[in-house]
Amino acid sequence: MDIRISPSDLKGRVQANPSKSDAHRILISAALADQPTSVKLSSYSKDIHVTINCLRSLGAKIGTDAPDLLQVSPLWLNRVETADLDCGESGSSFRFLLPLVAALGVNATFTGHGRLPERPIQHLIDQLQSHGCQFDKTKLPFTVRGKITGGNYTLPGDVSSQFISGLMFALPLLEKDSRIVLTSQLESKSYAKMTMSTLNKFGVVIEELSDGYQIKGGQKYHSPQHLSVEGDWSNAAFWICAGALQGNEILCSGLNQESVQGDKEIINLLKGFAADVSFIKGTAHTIGKNLTAQYIDAAEIPDLIPIISVIATAARGTTEIYNAKRLRIKESDRLAAMTENLTRIGADVTEKEDGLIIHGGKPLLGGIVSGFGDHRIVMSMAIAAKLCQRELIIEGAEAVEKSYPQFFDHYKMLGGTVDVI
């Protein structure tokens, strides 16, 4: 699907969509619990459908009690010995469930699509193999057999925090105690904290150490019976940033300031650009003003970098984004994708191995850009259309379904002019 966005103002209030990061974690934990759990989830993205379908394949019963309420019955009630798990393009589903099936002893065949088969997984496979599992191949599609044992699991911290989260779900189920040992500093640490926070709600305790995590074996997941999925700071960032690019105020509600989601850092990042941004009683308020450049360390906020790159084009001076090498192994090479797209429409962007240099203040012209099959690239360029002097065409805009299917509906609700070509 290609879309055309005509120059238009955005203003008003929008409700944050549910966090897919929070939903993945709650649904997996609920499927491992001792009794059913009701999960309040107002809308579903493609990645969440993937996790739901995989959990069903593993024996969990997941049904709808009401339009925004899921009832999750644990997989223990319907144990399976084999399973086919299609992880679509969801890195979270794949990396969370791979250690879990290894802990459960399920013989599982994993498939994936898009760039998922190319994304890093070897470090995790090596650790699962060394603890008792066998793989017929080490690249998707593959089948894993056997059951892992407890012990020391040694992983780098600068490849994917999802490796760590996946083990956090799995290792408490083993008889023997385990330890996750990190050989380098853990990046995107907030996502590991999110996993620990969810596990704690289900009575599973993980101890953080200076070089990793200690995990007692023989733990049980105890259902809290009712949970609500938080609003998504990662996707709310697009609206919060849109408000910073113009004179009309945008309000994004349904957010938790006490959340452990790392992307709530968008508020402080915008303040660093001298944006007029505030957060009051669950709602972020932004209103456009002149912005100034800054240096940005991307290590803990990789998912924010595409939209921050757009902000940087409007900021006076030179913004440098560094420690962003991991963006090259996402749904697209996000450094290359944002460089190409922003350059196409008139921005001054230099791509580095681990970041971007953006000379702000040049007018953006409009034209044709690619979505690169990446939801965050599509949404970032849709916000960039606010700065364009003429219409912007985004090819492959359907990629938003991965995390935010309602994005363009909300865009139009705020006054944007969007047409499907």
C-alpha positions in Angstrom: 0.0 0.0 0.0 1.4 3.4 -1.0 0.0 6.5 0.5 0.0 10.2 -0.3 0.2 12.8 2.5 -0.6 16.4 1.6 0.8 19.3 3.6 -1.5 19.8 6.6 -1.5 20.7 10.2 -1.9 18.2 13.0 -3.5 19.2 16.3 -5.7 17.8 19.0 -5.6 14.8 21.3 -4.9 11.1 20.6 -4.9 8.1 22.9 -1.7 6.0 23.1 -2.2 2.6 21.6 -1.3 -0.5 23.8 2.3 -1.3 24.2 3.3 -4.4 22.2 6.4 -4.8 24.4 4.2 -5.0 27.5 1.6 -7.2 25.8 4.2 -9.8 24.6 5.4 -10.1 28.2 2.0 -10.3 29.9 0.6 -12.8 27.4 3.6 -15.2 27.7 3.6 -15.0 31.5 -0.1 -15.6 31.6 0.3 -18.7 29.4 2.8 -20.0 32.0 0.6 -19.2 35.1 -1.2 -21.5 37.5 -4.7 -20.3 36.6 -6.4 -18.2 33.9 -5.6 -14.5 33.6 -7.8 -11.7 32.2 -5.7 -9.2 30.1 -7.1 -5.9 29.1 -5.9 -5.1 25.6 -7.8 -2.6 23.5 -6.2 -3.3 20.1 -3.9 -5.8 18.5 -0.9 -5.3 16.2 0.4 -8.0 13.8 3.2 -8.9 16.2 0.8 -9.5 19.1 -1.3 -11.8 16.9 1.9 -13.7 16.2 2.6 -14.2 19.9 -1.0 -15.2 20.6 -1.0 -17.8 17.8 2.3 -19.2 18.9 1.1 -19.6 22.5 -2.0 -21.3 21.2 0.2 -23.7 19.3 2.0 -24.5 22.6 -1.3 -25.3 24.3 -2.6 -22.1 25.8 -6.2 -21.2 25.3 -6.7 -17.5 24.5 -10.2 -16.2 23.8 -12.0 -12.9 23.9 -14.3 -12.2 26.8 -15.1 -8.7 25.6 -13.9 -6.5 22.7 -11.0 -5.3 24.9 -10.5 -8.3 27.2 -8.6 -11.5 26.6 -8.9 -14.6 28.8 -5.6 -16.6 28.8 -5.8 -20.2 30.1 -2.3 -21.6 30.8 -0.6 -24.1 28.4 -0.1 -26.6 31.3 -3.8 -27.5 30.8 -3.2 -28.7 27.3 0.5 -29.8 27.1 1.9 -30.5 23.7 5.0 -32.4 22.6 5.5 -30.8 19.2 4.6 -27.3 17.8 4.9 -25.3 14.7 5.6 -21.7 15.5 5.3 -19.1 12.8 7.0 -15.9 14.2 6.2 -13.7 11.2 8.5 -10.7 11.4 8.4 -10.5 15.2 11.8 -10.6 16.8 10.3 -10.4 20.3 8.0 -13.5 19.7 10.9 -15.5 18.2 13.6 -14.6 20.8 11.2 -14.9 23.8 9.7 -18.2 22.8 12.9 -20.0 21.6 14.4 -20.4 25.1 10.9 -21.1 26.5 10.2 -24.1 24.3 13.7 -25.4 25.2 12.8 -25.1 28.9 9.5 -26.9 28.3 11.1 -29.7 26.2 8.8 -29.1 23.3 10.1 -30.1 19.8 9.3 -27.0 17.9 9.7 -25.9 14.3 10.2 -22.1 14.0 9.6 -20.1 10.8 9.9 -16.4 10.1 9.5 -13.8 7.4 10.8 -10.5 6.2 14.2 -9.8 7.7 13.7 -12.0 10.7 15.7 -14.9 9.4 18.7 -12.5 8.9 18.5 -11.0 12.4 21.0 -12.2 15.0 20.2 -15.4 16.9 23.5 -17.4 16.9 24.6 -16.4 20.4 21.4 -17.6 21.9 21.4 -20.8 19.9 25.0 -21.6 21.1 23.9 -21.3 24.7 20.8 -23.4 24.3 22.9 -26.1 22.5 25.5 -26.1 25.2 22.8 -26.7 27.8 21.0 -29.7 26.1 19.1 -28.7 23.0 19.7 -29.8 19.4 19.0 -27.7 16.2 18.7 -29.1 12.7 19.9 -25.7 11.4 21.0 -22.4 12.9 19.0 -20.2 10.5 15.2 -20.0 10.1 13.3 -22.1 9.4 14.7 -24.7 11.9 13.6 -27.3 14.4 14.8 -27.4 18.0 14.6 -30.6 20.1 15.5 -31.5 23.6 15.3 -29.7 26.9 17.8 -27.3 28.5 19.2 -27.6 32.0 20.1 -24.9 34.4 23.6 -23.4 34.8 25.5 -20.4 33.5 24.3 -18.8 30.2 26.9 -16.4 28.8 25.9 -13.8 26.3 27.0 -10.4 25.0 24.8 -7.5 26.1 25.2 -5.4 23.0 23.5 -7.5 20.4 19.9 -7.9 21.7 18.3 -7.5 25.1 15.6 -9.9 23.8 18.1 -12.8 24.3 18.1 -11.9 28.0 14.4 -11.5 28.3 13.8 -14.9 26.6 16.0 -16.6 29.1 14.3 -14.7 32.0 11.0 -16.4 30.9 12.5 -19.8 30.6 15.1 -20.3 33.3 12.8 -20.0 36.4 11.0 -23.1 35.1 14.1 -25.3 35.4 15.0 -27.4 38.4 18.5 -26.1 38.8 19.4 -22.5 39.5 20.8 -20.5 36.6 22.8 -17.4 36.0 22.9 -15.1 33.0 26.5 -13.8 32.6 27.0 -10.7 30.3 30.3 -10.3 28.5 29.6 -6.7 27.6 27.4 -3.9 28.9 23.7 -4.6 28.4 22.1 -2.1 25.9 18.4 -1.4 25.9 18.5 -2.4 29.5 15.0 -1.0 30.1 13.5 -3.9 28.1 15.1 -6.4 30.5 13.7 -4.3 33.3 10.2 -4.5 31.7 10.5 -8.3 31.6 11.6 -8.4 35.3 8.7 -6.1 36.2 6.1 -8.4 34.4 7.6 -11.5 35.9 7.4 -10.0 39.4 3.7 -9.5 38.9 3.5 -13.2 38.3 5.5 -14.0 41.4 8.8 -14.8 39.6 11.9 -13.3 41.1 15.1 -12.5 39.3 18.1 -11.0 41.1 20.2 -8.4 39.2 24.0 -8.7 39.5 26.8 -6.5 38.5 27.5 -8.7 35.4 24.1 -10.3 34.8 21.3 -12.0 36.6 20.8 -14.8 39.1 17.7 -16.9 38.6 16.5 -19.5 41.1 15.1 -22.7 39.6 11.8 -24.3 40.5 9.8 -21.1 40.5 6.1 -21.0 39.6 4.1 -18.4 37.7 1.2 -17.3 39.9 -1.6 -15.4 38.0 -2.5 -12.0 39.3 -5.9 -12.8 37.7 -6.3 -9.3 36.1 -3.8 -7.1 34.2 -4.0 -4.2 31.8 -1.5 -3.5 29.0 0.1 -0.1 29.3 0.0 2.6 26.7 2.9 2.5 24.3 5.6 5.1 24.8 7.5 4.0 21.7 4.5 4.7 19.4 3.3 7.7 21.4 6.7 9.3 20.6 5.5 9.9 17.0 2.7 12.2 18.2 4.7 13.8 20.9 7.4 14.7 18.3 4.8 15.8 15.8 3.6 18.4 18.3 7.1 19.7 18.7 7.3 20.5 15.0 4.6 23.1 14.7 2.5 25.7 16.4 -0.6 23.7 17.3 -0.6 21.6 20.5 -0.8 17.8 20.4 -1.8 15.9 23.5 -1.1 12.1 23.8 -2.9 10.5 26.7 -3.1 7.1 28.3 0.6 7.0 29.3 2.2 6.0 32.6 5.0 8.3 33.8 6.1 5.6 36.2 6.4 3.0 33.5 9.7 1.1 33.1 9.4 1.5 29.3 12.7 3.1 28.2 11.1 5.1 25.5 9.4 7.4 27.9 12.8 9.1 27.6 11.3 10.9 24.6 10.2 13.7 27.0 13.7 14.4 28.1 15.1 14.0 24.6 12.7 16.7 23.3 13.6 19.0 26.2 17.2 18.6 25.0 16.1 20.0 21.6 14.5 22.9 23.6 11.0 21.7 22.7 8.0 22.9 24.6 7.0 19.6 26.2 5.4 18.6 29.4 3.7 15.6 31.0 0.6 16.1 33.2 -1.6 13.3 34.7 -1.0 10.7 32.1 -0.9 13.0 29.1 2.1 14.4 27.2 1.7 17.9 25.8 3.8 19.4 23.0 3.6 22.6 21.1 5.9 23.7 18.4 8.8 26.2 18.9 12.3 26.7 17.5 14.4 23.7 18.2 18.2 23.4 18.7 20.5 20.5 18.0 22.1 18.1 20.5 24.3 15.0 20.8 22.3 11.8 21.3 23.5 8.5 22.7 21.2 5.8 21.1 22.4 2.9 23.2 19.3 2.8 25.4 16.7 4.2 23.0 17.2 2.6 19.6 13.5 2.6 18.6 13.3 6.4 19.0 16.1 7.2 16.6 14.0 7.2 13.4 11.6 9.8 14.7 14.4 11.7 16.5 16.2 11.9 13.1 13.1 13.8 11.8 13.2 16.2 14.7 16.9 16.8 14.1 16.2 18.0 10.5 14.1 20.9 12.0 16.6 21.7 14.8 19.0 24.6 14.3 22.6 23.3 14.2 24.1 19.9 13.9 22.7 16.8 15.7 25.0 13.8 16.1 23.5 10.4 16.9 26.0 7.8 18.1 26.0 4.2 19.6 23.3 3.3 17.1 24.9 0.4 15.3 22.2 -2.0 16.4 19.7 -0.1 14.2 21.2 -1.9 11.2 19.8 -5.2 12.4 16.2 -4.2 13.0 13.2 -4.7 10.5 15.4 -2.6 8.2 18.8 -1.1 8.3 17.3 2.0 10.0 20.4 4.1 9.7 20.6 3.6 6.0 16.8 3.8 5.5 16.5 7.2 7.3 19.6 8.6 5.6 18.2 7.7 2.2 14.6 8.9 2.9 15.6 12.2 4.5 18.1 12.9 1.8 15.5 12.3 -0.9 13.3 15.0 0.5 16.0 17.6 1.0 17.6 17.0 4.4 21.4 17.1 5.0 22.2 13.7 6.6 25.6 11.9 6.8 25.5 8.2 7.6 28.2 6.8 9.9 28.9 3.2 10.9 27.2 3.7 14.2 25.1 6.8 13.8 24.0 9.8 11.9 25.1 13.5 11.5 22.1 15.7 10.7 22.6 19.4 9.8 19.2 20.9 10.6 17.3 23.9 9.4 17.1 23.0 5.7 13.5 23.0 4.3 12.1 19.6 3.4 10.7 19.4 -0.1 8.5 16.3 -0.3 8.6 13.6 -2.9 8.7 9.8 -2.8 10.2 7.7 0.0 10.3 4.0 0.9 8.8 2.4 4.0 11.6 -0.3 3.8 9.2 -2.8 5.2 9.7 -1.2 8.6 6.8 0.2 10.7 9.0 2.8 12.5 10.4 4.1 9.2 6.9 4.6 7.8 5.6 6.4 10.8 8.7 8.6 11.0 8.3 9.7 7.4 4.6 10.4 7.9 5.6 12.8 10.7 8.3 14.3 8.4 5.5 15.1 5.9 4.6 17.9 8.3 7.8 19.7 7.4 7.5 19.2 3.6 6.6 21.9 1.2 4.7 19.6 -1.1 3.1 16.2 -0.9 5.0 13.1 0.3 4.4 9.6 -1.0 5.4 6.7 1.2 5.7 3.3 -0.5 4.9 0.2 1.5 3.0 2.1 4.2 1.2 -1.1 5.3 4.3 -1.9 7.5 2.6 0.1 10.3 0.4 -3.0 11.0 3.4 -4.6 12.8 2.9 -2.4 15.8 0.2 0.3 15.2 -2.5 -0.7 12.7 -4.5 2.4 13.6 -1.7 4.9 12.9 -3.1 6.5 9.8 -6.6 6.6 11.2 -5.2 8.6 14.2 -3.1 10.7 11.8 -6.3 11.7 10.0 -8.2 12.2 13.3 -5.5 14.9 14.1 -6.2 16.6 10.9 -3.7 15.0 8.5 -4.6 14.5 4.8 -3.8 10.9 3.8 -4.9 9.1 0.6 -4.2 5.6 -0.5 -2.8 5.6 -4.0 
